[in-house]
Amino acid sequence: MDVTVAEYIRRTVLKIPRDEIKTMLQKWGFLSETQLQTINFHQIKENISQDVVQLCEEKSADIKQAAVLDIIYNHIYPNKRVWSVYQMNKTGEETEFFDLTDFKKKFKRRLRSALKNVTINFREYEDNAVWIRIAWGTPYTKPNQYKTSYVVYHSQTPYVFISVSVLKSNLPLLCQALVVASNYHDIREMELRSHSLNSLKDIVFKRYSQNFQTYYPRPLQERNMAPESGDLRIIQENRNEKERIQRVNQEVFGDGPQPKLEFAQYKLETMFKSDPKMDVLDEKEPFRCLVKFSSPHLLESLKSLAPAGMADAPLSPLLTCIPQKARNYFKIREKKGFFPGSFVSP
């Protein structure tokens, strides 16, 4: 077995939590149950990894088997990577039967026609998701197995989830291969990114409970109550306000858990507005500003602001429209015609 393959397998095993190493190796299926029984999974991970490498050497493992183990790891722990959503488009409305064998063939041929030194591996899962692992090289160097790109493509849908390596220069080539292999016309980035691959799927496949209707305040129903003191009136007013906030939150966010996003970014390119007599700016230039909201679970955090008394209800549509618009990168520009055409909102 090649020494670089041995080292890659060793490092992959070290990334796995010790209690889950045996289960993941069983999913891998490269080593038999008899071989796995010879490993002491209660020892330190370094020793476990060495034992795994030794067994792999006996079976002459190559980079293809090592890549499959890496795919399994990333499938179980997709949140270790940052994923971006892309949408492909067809010229017509026709739907075609998805042939995985044909897809693989076209994808490989397209990539390798432009770059010979590239490692490509596929693995299909039960939810019609095709996982693709790409290790990139150069015309003069072998593929770097530690700087891989990942693609998750759900057949019969136009959506692709891509986690690129640091070698972003290969992204256009990757997108071209996807378009050709899946028989689409073009592809575009949706400005939607997160560590949570499942949450991105929930958003684009509409698998969550957020309501999309615009909120219109509704008058509270009158209660047949006649408070006898000022304190009771204050208590009732507070209760009514809490009920209103709860109702508004439910109408805006829905009842279920929110998709998990870690941030939302707003890039402002609007005009600075002031009294013309003040003559603050000699020339009309856009006022540029970048605002970023971050949280381990941004949408749930936004949902909790009003009930906690930290914001008015309902929140700004710029914050609540994130799942509906399927994006967490926004550019806020002036409306068309406000100033010269070189700076116009699309």
TORTI-871161 format. One line per 4 residues: number of its first residue (from 1); their letters; for each residue x, y, z of C-alpha. Coordinates in nm, 3 decimals, always signed. Layout:
NUM	A	X Y Z | ...
//
This chain:
1	MDVT	+0.000 +0.000 +0.000 | +0.125 +0.345 -0.090 | +0.258 +0.538 +0.208 | +0.044 +0.843 +0.126
5	VAEY	-0.269 +0.625 +0.126 | -0.172 +0.477 +0.461 | -0.121 +0.822 +0.610 | -0.453 +0.945 +0.471
9	IRRT	-0.642 +0.650 +0.622 | -0.466 +0.705 +0.954 | -0.565 +1.073 +0.963 | -0.922 +0.996 +0.866
13	VLKI	-0.956 +0.745 +1.150 | -0.813 +1.000 +1.394 | -1.090 +1.246 +1.301 | -1.362 +1.001 +1.405
17	PRDE	-1.482 +1.001 +1.769 | -1.341 +0.689 +1.933 | -1.683 +0.548 +2.025 | -1.789 +0.564 +1.660
21	IKTM	-1.480 +0.428 +1.485 | -1.600 +0.067 +1.476 | -1.944 +0.163 +1.341 | -1.794 +0.379 +1.069
25	LQKW	-1.548 +0.108 +0.966 | -1.841 -0.132 +0.942 | -2.020 +0.114 +0.713 | -1.701 +0.134 +0.507
29	GFLS	-1.709 -0.241 +0.453 | -1.352 -0.267 +0.332 | -1.236 -0.462 +0.638 | -1.419 -0.782 +0.732
33	ETQL	-1.587 -0.838 +1.068 | -1.317 -1.090 +1.150 | -1.048 -0.828 +1.093 | -1.237 -0.567 +1.296
37	QTIN	-1.261 -0.808 +1.590 | -0.881 -0.806 +1.614 | -0.880 -0.432 +1.692 | -0.904 -0.310 +2.050
41	FHQI	-1.136 -0.011 +2.015 | -1.089 +0.088 +2.381 | -0.726 +0.189 +2.336 | -0.616 +0.539 +2.242
45	KENI	-0.710 +0.656 +1.893 | -0.352 +0.672 +1.772 | -0.310 +0.298 +1.836 | -0.649 +0.223 +1.679
49	SQDV	-0.550 +0.413 +1.366 | -0.222 +0.220 +1.340 | -0.407 -0.110 +1.370 | -0.651 -0.005 +1.097
53	VQLC	-0.365 +0.096 +0.867 | -0.193 -0.237 +0.923 | -0.508 -0.428 +0.826 | -0.551 -0.206 +0.520
57	EEKS	-0.193 -0.279 +0.415 | -0.270 -0.651 +0.428 | -0.554 -0.591 +0.180 | -0.351 -0.348 -0.034
61	ADIK	-0.592 -0.057 +0.000 | -0.561 +0.219 -0.259 | -0.677 +0.580 -0.274 | -1.019 +0.474 -0.403
65	QAAV	-1.096 +0.284 -0.083 | -0.950 +0.563 +0.128 | -1.170 +0.817 -0.052 | -1.482 +0.610 +0.019
69	LDII	-1.401 +0.619 +0.392 | -1.366 +0.997 +0.367 | -1.706 +1.024 +0.195 | -1.868 +0.819 +0.471
73	YNHI	-1.710 +1.045 +0.734 | -1.833 +1.362 +0.562 | -2.179 +1.213 +0.513 | -2.207 +1.145 +0.886
77	YPNK	-2.047 +1.478 +0.983 | -2.149 +1.720 +0.705 | -2.146 +2.013 +0.950 | -1.767 +2.005 +0.949
81	RVWS	-1.777 +2.179 +0.611 | -1.937 +2.498 +0.475 | -2.197 +2.430 +0.205 | -2.326 +2.660 -0.068
85	VYQM	-2.644 +2.603 -0.267 | -2.651 +2.616 -0.646 | -2.950 +2.594 -0.877 | -2.936 +2.456 -1.231
89	NKTG	-3.173 +2.556 -1.510 | -3.300 +2.388 -1.825 | -3.390 +2.554 -2.153 | -3.722 +2.368 -2.160
93	EETE	-3.961 +2.205 -1.917 | -3.881 +1.850 -2.017 | -3.785 +1.600 -1.748 | -3.545 +1.319 -1.818
97	FFDL	-3.489 +0.986 -1.648 | -3.180 +1.008 -1.428 | -2.917 +0.749 -1.514 | -2.646 +0.741 -1.248
101	TDFK	-2.403 +0.548 -1.469 | -2.439 +0.803 -1.748 | -2.408 +1.088 -1.498 | -2.080 +0.951 -1.361
105	KKFK	-1.940 +0.893 -1.708 | -2.019 +1.245 -1.831 | -1.896 +1.408 -1.509 | -1.562 +1.229 -1.515
109	RRLR	-1.510 +1.289 -1.885 | -1.578 +1.661 -1.854 | -1.343 +1.711 -1.559 | -1.061 +1.497 -1.695
113	SALK	-1.077 +1.662 -2.036 | -0.961 +1.981 -1.865 | -0.750 +1.838 -1.583 | -0.583 +1.498 -1.590
117	NVTI	-0.463 +1.492 -1.229 | -0.793 +1.467 -1.047 | -0.944 +1.198 -0.823 | -1.322 +1.153 -0.850
121	NFRE	-1.532 +0.926 -0.628 | -1.907 +0.874 -0.607 | -2.138 +0.726 -0.346 | -2.516 +0.706 -0.370
125	YEDN	-2.743 +0.722 -0.065 | -3.100 +0.615 -0.005 | -3.247 +0.968 -0.033 | -3.147 +0.988 -0.403
129	AVWI	-2.846 +1.194 -0.306 | -2.528 +1.141 -0.504 | -2.219 +1.237 -0.307 | -1.916 +1.331 -0.516
133	RIAW	-1.566 +1.376 -0.378 | -1.308 +1.555 -0.592 | -0.939 +1.585 -0.507 | -0.766 +1.838 -0.730
137	GTPY	-0.417 +1.830 -0.871 | -0.240 +2.043 -1.129 | -0.086 +1.954 -1.465 | +0.237 +1.887 -1.275
141	TKPN	+0.127 +1.760 -0.932 | -0.084 +1.472 -0.801 | -0.428 +1.539 -0.651 | -0.417 +1.682 -0.300
145	QYKT	-0.636 +1.446 -0.096 | -0.649 +1.691 +0.195 | -0.803 +1.976 -0.005 | -1.111 +1.814 -0.154
149	SYVV	-1.435 +1.952 -0.290 | -1.765 +1.785 -0.213 | -2.086 +1.787 -0.416 | -2.424 +1.656 -0.304
153	YHSQ	-2.669 +1.630 -0.592 | -3.029 +1.513 -0.551 | -3.134 +1.358 -0.878 | -3.458 +1.486 -1.032
157	TPYV	-3.405 +1.824 -0.866 | -3.216 +2.129 -0.992 | -3.035 +2.183 -0.662 | -2.671 +2.111 -0.592
161	FISV	-2.491 +2.155 -0.259 | -2.122 +2.228 -0.296 | -1.846 +2.249 -0.037 | -1.537 +2.374 -0.214
165	SVLK	-1.178 +2.328 -0.109 | -0.935 +2.615 -0.073 | -0.867 +2.569 -0.445 | -1.165 +2.781 -0.550
169	SNLP	-1.014 +2.836 -0.893 | -1.151 +2.493 -0.990 | -1.511 +2.586 -0.905 | -1.607 +2.695 -1.262
173	LLCQ	-1.477 +2.365 -1.398 | -1.676 +2.175 -1.136 | -1.995 +2.365 -1.222 | -1.947 +2.298 -1.595
177	ALVV	-1.911 +1.926 -1.528 | -2.232 +1.925 -1.321 | -2.431 +2.103 -1.590 | -2.309 +1.869 -1.862
181	ASNY	-2.355 +1.549 -1.660 | -2.708 +1.636 -1.544 | -2.825 +1.768 -1.884 | -2.898 +2.120 -1.764
185	HDIR	-2.830 +2.448 -1.943 | -2.662 +2.662 -1.678 | -2.602 +2.696 -1.304 | -2.606 +2.983 -1.056
189	EMEL	-2.518 +3.030 -0.691 | -2.819 +3.104 -0.469 | -2.635 +3.311 -0.205 | -2.733 +3.059 +0.061
193	RSHS	-2.462 +2.904 +0.278 | -2.437 +2.718 +0.606 | -2.253 +2.443 +0.790 | -2.584 +2.259 +0.826
197	LNSL	-2.638 +2.069 +0.502 | -2.973 +1.931 +0.621 | -3.103 +2.280 +0.697 | -3.009 +2.399 +0.350
201	KDIV	-3.203 +2.105 +0.209 | -3.500 +2.192 +0.433 | -3.501 +2.546 +0.292 | -3.474 +2.471 -0.080
205	FKRY	-3.703 +2.167 -0.061 | -3.954 +2.357 +0.158 | -3.940 +2.102 +0.439 | -3.997 +2.336 +0.732
209	SQNF	-4.299 +2.508 +0.885 | -4.244 +2.880 +0.833 | -4.551 +3.067 +0.715 | -4.503 +3.295 +0.418
213	QTYY	-4.802 +3.525 +0.443 | -4.742 +3.892 +0.514 | -4.827 +3.984 +0.869 | -5.118 +4.219 +0.915
217	PRPL	-5.191 +4.324 +1.274 | -5.528 +4.198 +1.391 | -5.724 +4.358 +1.673 | -5.732 +4.164 +1.995
221	QERN	-6.064 +4.017 +2.093 | -6.232 +4.205 +2.374 | -6.255 +4.013 +2.696 | -6.545 +4.031 +2.937
225	MAPE	-6.329 +4.144 +3.221 | -6.367 +4.440 +3.451 | -6.049 +4.485 +3.650 | -6.105 +4.641 +3.987
229	SGDL	-5.763 +4.796 +4.028 | -5.489 +4.957 +3.822 | -5.254 +4.668 +3.894 | -5.492 +4.421 +3.735
233	RIIQ	-5.522 +4.639 +3.425 | -5.145 +4.649 +3.390 | -5.127 +4.272 +3.432 | -5.396 +4.224 +3.169
237	ENRN	-5.222 +4.465 +2.929 | -4.894 +4.276 +2.968 | -5.075 +3.946 +2.913 | -5.239 +4.080 +2.598
241	EKER	-4.906 +4.204 +2.466 | -4.741 +3.867 +2.528 | -5.024 +3.694 +2.347 | -4.988 +3.933 +2.056
245	IQRV	-4.613 +3.871 +2.032 | -4.665 +3.497 +2.051 | -4.928 +3.510 +1.776 | -4.713 +3.731 +1.551
249	NQEV	-4.411 +3.507 +1.603 | -4.616 +3.201 +1.513 | -4.748 +3.369 +1.198 | -4.400 +3.475 +1.088
253	FGDG	-4.187 +3.178 +1.195 | -4.437 +2.894 +1.217 | -4.467 +2.632 +1.489 | -4.174 +2.402 +1.415
257	PQPK	-3.799 +2.437 +1.457 | -3.618 +2.672 +1.222 | -3.351 +2.568 +0.971 | -3.005 +2.611 +1.117
261	LEFA	-2.807 +2.898 +0.967 | -2.509 +3.059 +1.136 | -2.519 +3.404 +0.980 | -2.695 +3.650 +0.752
265	QYKL	-2.505 +3.920 +0.568 | -2.647 +4.246 +0.432 | -2.445 +4.463 +0.200 | -2.588 +4.814 +0.183
269	ETMF	-2.529 +5.018 -0.131 | -2.779 +5.299 -0.081 | -2.760 +5.673 -0.122 | -2.674 +5.893 +0.174
273	KSDP	-2.988 +6.099 +0.231 | -2.957 +6.446 +0.383 | -3.098 +6.796 +0.352 | -2.985 +6.936 +0.012
277	KMDV	-2.909 +7.270 +0.184 | -2.650 +7.100 +0.404 | -2.446 +6.995 +0.098 | -2.285 +6.708 +0.285
281	LDEK	-2.174 +6.530 -0.031 | -2.044 +6.705 -0.340 | -2.115 +6.400 -0.556 | -2.387 +6.140 -0.528
285	EPFR	-2.206 +5.828 -0.420 | -2.364 +5.518 -0.270 | -2.325 +5.471 +0.103 | -2.159 +5.130 +0.143
289	CLVK	-2.190 +4.932 +0.462 | -2.173 +4.564 +0.556 | -2.394 +4.428 +0.835 | -2.358 +4.070 +0.952
293	FSSP	-2.572 +3.884 +1.206 | -2.408 +3.575 +1.355 | -2.532 +3.308 +1.591 | -2.493 +2.931 +1.634
297	HLLE	-2.862 +2.915 +1.534 | -2.954 +3.250 +1.380 | -3.320 +3.194 +1.291 | -3.406 +3.054 +1.634
301	SLKS	-3.225 +3.351 +1.789 | -3.428 +3.594 +1.578 | -3.745 +3.409 +1.672 | -3.667 +3.457 +2.043
305	LAPA	-3.594 +3.833 +2.025 | -3.952 +3.963 +2.053 | -4.067 +3.721 +2.329 | -3.757 +3.821 +2.525
309	GMAD	-3.844 +4.190 +2.492 | -3.531 +4.267 +2.290 | -3.713 +4.367 +1.968 | -4.055 +4.475 +1.849
313	APLS	-4.287 +4.227 +1.682 | -4.299 +4.161 +1.396 | -3.932 +4.175 +1.304 | -3.818 +4.339 +0.983
317	PLLT	-3.895 +4.134 +0.670 | -3.525 +4.161 +0.586 | -3.465 +3.923 +0.876 | -3.771 +3.699 +0.856
321	CIPQ	-3.758 +3.642 +0.478 | -3.432 +3.444 +0.486 | -3.586 +3.094 +0.446 | -3.855 +3.218 +0.208
325	KARN	-3.602 +3.389 -0.019 | -3.362 +3.094 +0.025 | -3.062 +3.318 +0.080 | -2.860 +3.463 +0.365
329	YFKI	-2.651 +3.702 +0.155 | -2.833 +4.022 +0.057 | -2.749 +4.336 -0.137 | -2.969 +4.630 -0.049
333	REKK	-2.968 +4.885 -0.329 | -3.164 +5.191 -0.428 | -3.474 +5.143 -0.635 | -3.438 +5.176 -1.009
337	GFFP	-3.431 +5.529 -1.136 | -3.318 +5.690 -0.809 | -2.975 +5.760 -0.945 | -2.764 +5.673 -1.252
341	GSFV	-2.806 +5.336 -1.415 | -2.460 +5.216 -1.323 | -2.592 +5.161 -0.971 | -2.930 +5.001 -0.998
345	SP	-3.091 +4.720 -0.808 | -3.157 +4.423 -1.036
//
